[in-house]
Amino acid sequence: MIQRIIGRIDIKNEFVIKGINFEGLRKIGDPIEIAQKFYEYKLDEIFIYDAVASLYGRNSLFELIKKITKEIFIPVCLSGGIRSLKDIERALLSGADKVGLNSAIVKNPKLLKKASKVFGLSNIVATIEAKKKTDTYWEIYINNGRDQTGISLIDWINKVQDYGCGEIILSSIDRDGTLKGFDLDLINFVSKRSKINVPLILSGGCSNYNDIINLKKKHKSVSCAIASALHYNKINKKDFLKR
């Protein structure tokens, strides 16, 4: 597996937003314009996440995905508020290449197994929000980092792989939006305690291009998703173009 760089776009009410530790969300800009920027930066993929869809029990990004995928030509993963096989089908028909599942599969893990069987592993992504509780325990959260589950991160990583997913996006709640660097404690913890058989993407904390290089040196097969560093121009376009 090779390292990919994925641009993350969190959306609330049709605006790109960003917070710190999944809280204090502020408007950043227009999702179509930002997706176009990520495309021009030659990122490998774009991860588009409706930050409040699961909380409010809605799906509102299908039309937006249609518009975005008419303008850009790299893989797009849509996540947030996907609760059924029909939702997954709508997302894929709207132009998404992959669909990310979190809250729905925590509540109903069998949905993950069904989705992978119906749509194929390559189209299904398990998205995980993790928060450190002790040096030996990370817990998974749902609803954009709002709600605790009481589920061990390692147990859940093993379970989603058993049930079937094409890849895992692992978001660090502790580092989200902080620009303090990727959560290497988290990825080290996971690497030592779980066998990862699918591509793994680490999200949260990237502050500059050196963070990406450092992650690759220490975990060459782990890809990364970045948002704030791109929104606030902490990384130059030329850094991506010279890859």
N, C-alpha and C positions, 0 to 999 in steps of 0.2 A: 504494500500500500504506500502511495506517495502523499506527501503533505499537500493539501489544498487550502486556499485562502478564500473564505466565504464572507461576503458582506451581509450583515444582519440589519434588517429594517423592522423595527417594532412600530406598530400602528395602533392608534386610538382615534376613533371617529374620523377616519380618512386622513389624519395627519401623522407624519412620522414623529415619534416621541422618544425621549430617552430620560432615564432616571438614574439613581444610584441605589444599588441593592434592591432593585425592582420597585423603588418608591420615589416620590417627588417627581413624577413625570412632567417633562416640559416639552413644548412643541419645538420641532427641529425644522420641518419643512414639508414639501410636497413629495409623496412617495414615488410618483412617476419620474420626477426630476432626479431624485436621489438614486433610484434604480438605474437611470441612464448614466449617472456619474459612476456608479459601480461598474457598469458595463464598459465605460470608457477607460476605467482603471484596469481593465482586463482581469477582474477577479474570476475565480473559477466557478462560483455559484452565488446565488442570492437566497438568503433565508428570510422569508417574510412572515412576521408573527403578529397576529391580532392580540394585543396584550390584555384586552378585557372581554374577549369573546366567550371564553369558558365561564368567567364570572357572571356575565349577563345572559348566558345561554343563547347565544346568537351566532350566526355566520354572516359576515357582511363584506367579505373581500373577493368574492367570486368575480364580480364585474371589474374590480380593480386589477385582478390578475390577468383578465382578458386584455386590458389596455396595456399593462406592463409588458406582457409577452409578445405583443405586436411590435414593440419597439426594441427589445433586447433579445439576444440569441445565445444565452447561456442558461444552464439548468436553474430552475426556480423551485424551492421547497416552500409550501404554504402550511402554516401551523396556526392553531388557535381556534377553539370552538368546534373542532371536528369531532362529532359524537357518534357517527354511524357510517355504515358502508355507503349509504346514499350521499352523505357529505363528502366522503373520499372520492366517489365517482364524479360529483359535481366539480370538485377542486381540480381533478385531472382533466376533465373535459373543458374546464375554463382556461387551461394552459399550463397548470403546474406540472412539473415533472415528478415531484415527490410530495408526500403529505406527512407532516409531523404530528405525532399523537402524544399527549401527556395526560392531562386530567382524565380524559375519557377512559384510557386504558388502566389507569390506577384504580378507577372505580369499577371497571369491567375488563380485566386482562384478556378475557376470551375474544374481545373485539380485535385485539392485536393479532391473535392467531387467525381469525377469520379474514382480516384485512390482508395479511400476508399471503394467504392461500388464494384469495379472490383476485388481488391486484398484482401479486408478485412481490418478493422481498425487496427488489430494487426500488420500488415505489413507496415503501413504508419506512418512516424514520421514527425512532423512539426518542422523544425529547425529554430531557430530565433536568429538573431544577434541584440543586443540592446545596445544603447549608451545613457548615461544620458545627458540631455540638461538643465533641471532645477530640482529642488527638487520635482516637481510634474509632470515631463514629461520625459519619455524615448522614443526614436525614434528607429524604426527598420531600419536596413541596409541590403543591399544585396551585392553579388559579393565579398565575404570574407571581409566584413566590409568596402568596398571601397565607395559604393554609398548610399547616403541618399534616403529615400523614401517619407518622409513627413507623414508617417503613425505612429500613436500612438501605443506604445507597448500594452497597455491594449485593445484598439480596435482590434488589430490584434490577440491577444490571444483569445479573445472572438470569433472572426470570424473563426479562424482555428478549434476551438472546434465545432462551429455550422456546418461548412462544413464537418468535420469528420477527425479525426486523432487518432491514437492509443496512442500516447504520444507526449510530447513536450521537445525538447532540447533547453534550453535557454542559450545562450552564452553572457557573459558580455564583450563587446569590451574594456571597461575601465580597466578590470582586466586581460584580456587575456595575458598569458605569464609573468605576473609581479611577481608571487610568493608572493603576498601580502595578500593572503587569499581570500576566496570566497566573492563575492559581496553581502553581507547580506542586504545592502540598497536596492538593486534590488529585491531580493526575498521577503523582507518585503513589499516593494511597491506593488509587484504583488499580494501577499497574501491578502493584505488589500483591493485591488480594483477589484479583479477578482475572480470568483469562478472557481477553477481548477477541472475539472471532469476527467482528464486523468493523468497518471503518468507524473511527471515533473522532469526533469534532469537539474541541474545547472552546467554550465561549465565556467571555467576561474578563475585563481588566486590561486588555491590550492598550499600551500607551504610545508605542512607536514601532518602527519596523524592526528594531533590534529585539523586541520581545518575540516577534515571529521567528527570527533567526535562532534565538536562544531556545525556544520551544522545539524547533526542528533538531537542534543539536542534542537535546536531552531526550526527546521522544520523536524520532524521525518519522514514525508512521502516524502520528497524531496531527490532524488538521486543525484549523482554527477558524472561529467566526468572530468578526470584529464589527463594532458599531461606532462607539464614541470617538475612537481615534480617527475614523474617517469623517464623521460628522463635524468634528472640530479641527479638521485638517492637521492632525498631528503626524500624519504620514503623507509624504509627497507622492504624487502620481508617478513620477519617474522611478520610485522604488519598486513599484509593481511592474512597470513596463520593462525594467531591466532583468526581470527574473528569467 
